[in-house]
Amino acid sequence: MTNKQQIVRQILLWQQIGCIVVALANKLGITYKKALDLFYSSRTSERLHDERSGLYLMSDGYIVDEVLMEQHN
């Protein structure tokens, strides 16, 4: 992967994380900061950052549900 491709990949990941955080905040009625903390403390976040997992290919809603299921377990 070229440097330019890596930069584009990072930008797309940041945008996806932003959408996930907003959805978590809205769904749980919490602040964006709390939602961001919740997301980044989850195993789902680790998986999203690992390209080998393929989680980045899933919809934001699917990933939000993964975070929520993880919280209930």
Buried (B, 14 or more C-beta within 10 A) or exposed (E): EEEEEEEEEEEEBEEBBEBBBBBBBEBBEBEEEBBBEBBEEBEBBEBBEEEEEEBBEBEBEEBBBBBBEBEEE
